[in-house]
Amino acid sequence: MLIRTVLIAMLLCASVTATADFVTVSRAHEVALTDLRLPASTNGTLSFKPCNTCSFQTVRVTPATRYEANDRDFDLATFQKELERVPNRMEETVTVLHRLESNTIEAVRVKF
């Protein structure tokens, strides 16, 4: 009986850490390609509309920001050229990964 009580107490103590608060580190926005304004440089700003009725949000990019098209990494200039190849810009979506802690863009991803 004592072993059972000790075991239950240990399990309850172990489960206390499972009730910890979660902190959102990044937020992914699915943005229409027509609602995306790429930066002019690697230290510029990127603007996007998180929803159809929202106004544009402007967030800083850094040299560490990743630009991905069809699962391949590109530098900013080449990524812009890749986006020019998108056949139907009205129907294409882009994923913008916004790092909340530093208020920067972590990645911009598109598949077409």
Secondary structure, 3 states (H helix, E strand, C coil): CHHHHHHHHHHHHHHHHHHCCCCCCEEEEEEEHHHEECCCCCCCEEEECCCCCCCCEEEECCCCCEEEECCEEECHHHHHHHHHCCCCCCCCEEEEEEECCCCEEEEEEECC
